[in-house]
Amino acid sequence: MNKLTKTFGSHIAVDKVSLSIRQHEVFAFLGHNGAGKTTAINMMTGMLQSTHGDCELYGRSITSDTDKCRQNMGLCQQEDILYEDLTVLEHLKMVSSLKDVKAHVVERNI
């Protein structure tokens, strides 16, 4: 992520945030309400267009190659998004199908 910035009118929600996350790392944003955590994550995942800056994942821009980037990332939001009627295995298969992961890869990874 390089100088990621998001403004809403004259309000600066995220101001030139830069960071690097290595493969297999898990990270979290911590901060008070209104600090820009959700806005930054939404830009990093391509859910929200940045005002300035960009995120790259394996050399691909989240802005111009969103679908390819999303195949290599996961996002666990604060809310519980599990379905009571599904097992853990069923959840993993469902999310994998949404991310267009091939069945043989899913089985091997699970």
C-alpha positions as CSV (number, residue, x, y, z in Angstrom):
1,M,0.0,0.0,0.0
2,N,1.6,3.2,-1.1
3,K,0.3,6.6,0.1
4,L,-3.3,5.5,0.2
5,T,-5.6,8.5,0.6
6,K,-9.3,8.9,0.8
7,T,-11.2,12.2,1.1
8,F,-14.9,12.8,1.3
9,G,-15.3,16.4,0.3
10,S,-12.9,18.4,2.5
11,H,-12.7,15.6,5.1
12,I,-9.6,13.4,5.0
13,A,-10.6,9.9,6.1
14,V,-7.2,8.2,5.3
15,D,-4.1,10.3,4.9
16,K,-1.2,8.8,2.8
17,V,-1.0,5.5,4.6
18,S,1.8,3.2,3.4
19,L,2.6,-0.3,4.6
20,S,4.0,-3.6,3.4
21,I,2.5,-6.9,4.4
22,R,4.6,-10.0,3.7
23,Q,3.2,-13.3,2.3
24,H,1.5,-15.4,5.0
25,E,1.3,-12.5,7.5
26,V,-1.9,-11.6,9.2
27,F,-2.4,-8.0,10.2
28,A,-5.1,-5.9,11.9
29,F,-5.8,-2.2,12.1
30,L,-6.5,-1.0,15.6
31,G,-7.7,2.5,16.5
32,H,-10.6,4.6,17.8
33,N,-13.9,5.1,16.0
34,G,-13.5,7.3,13.0
35,A,-9.8,6.7,12.6
36,G,-10.2,5.4,9.0
37,K,-9.7,1.7,9.6
38,T,-12.7,0.5,7.6
39,T,-12.1,3.0,4.9
40,A,-8.5,1.9,4.5
41,I,-9.5,-1.8,4.4
42,N,-12.3,-1.1,1.9
43,M,-9.7,0.6,-0.4
44,M,-7.2,-2.2,0.1
45,T,-9.8,-4.8,-1.0
46,G,-11.1,-2.7,-4.0
47,M,-14.5,-2.1,-2.4
48,L,-13.9,1.6,-2.3
49,Q,-11.9,3.7,-4.8
50,S,-9.0,5.6,-3.3
51,T,-8.6,9.4,-3.9
52,H,-4.9,8.9,-4.3
53,G,-2.4,6.0,-4.0
54,D,-2.9,2.4,-4.7
55,C,-2.4,-1.1,-3.3
56,E,-0.4,-3.8,-5.0
57,L,-0.7,-7.5,-4.5
58,Y,2.0,-9.6,-6.1
59,G,2.6,-6.7,-8.5
60,R,-1.0,-6.2,-9.5
61,S,-2.9,-3.0,-8.8
62,I,-6.1,-3.4,-6.8
63,T,-7.5,-0.5,-8.8
64,S,-6.9,-1.9,-12.3
65,D,-6.9,-5.7,-11.6
66,T,-9.3,-6.1,-8.7
67,D,-10.5,-9.6,-9.5
68,K,-7.0,-11.1,-9.7
69,C,-6.0,-9.4,-6.5
70,R,-9.1,-10.7,-4.7
71,Q,-8.1,-14.3,-5.5
72,N,-5.1,-13.9,-3.3
73,M,-6.6,-12.1,-0.2
74,G,-9.0,-12.7,2.5
75,L,-10.9,-10.4,4.8
76,C,-12.3,-11.2,8.2
77,Q,-14.6,-8.4,9.3
78,Q,-15.6,-7.8,12.9
79,E,-19.2,-9.2,12.4
80,D,-19.8,-12.9,12.7
81,I,-20.6,-14.1,9.1
82,L,-21.0,-17.8,9.7
83,Y,-24.2,-19.6,8.8
84,E,-25.6,-21.7,11.6
85,D,-26.7,-24.5,9.2
86,L,-23.3,-25.0,7.6
87,T,-20.3,-27.0,9.0
88,V,-16.8,-25.6,9.0
89,L,-16.0,-27.7,5.9
90,E,-19.1,-26.4,4.1
91,H,-18.1,-22.8,4.9
92,L,-14.6,-23.3,3.5
93,K,-16.0,-24.9,0.3
94,M,-18.5,-22.0,-0.1
95,V,-16.0,-19.3,0.3
96,S,-13.6,-21.1,-2.0
97,S,-16.3,-21.3,-4.7
98,L,-17.0,-17.6,-4.3
99,K,-13.2,-16.9,-4.9
100,D,-13.3,-19.3,-7.9
101,V,-10.7,-21.7,-6.4
102,K,-10.5,-25.0,-8.3
103,A,-12.1,-28.0,-6.5
104,H,-8.9,-30.1,-6.3
105,V,-7.0,-27.1,-4.7
106,V,-9.8,-26.7,-2.2
107,E,-9.7,-30.3,-1.2
108,R,-5.9,-30.3,-0.9
109,N,-5.9,-27.1,1.2
110,I,-8.7,-28.3,3.5
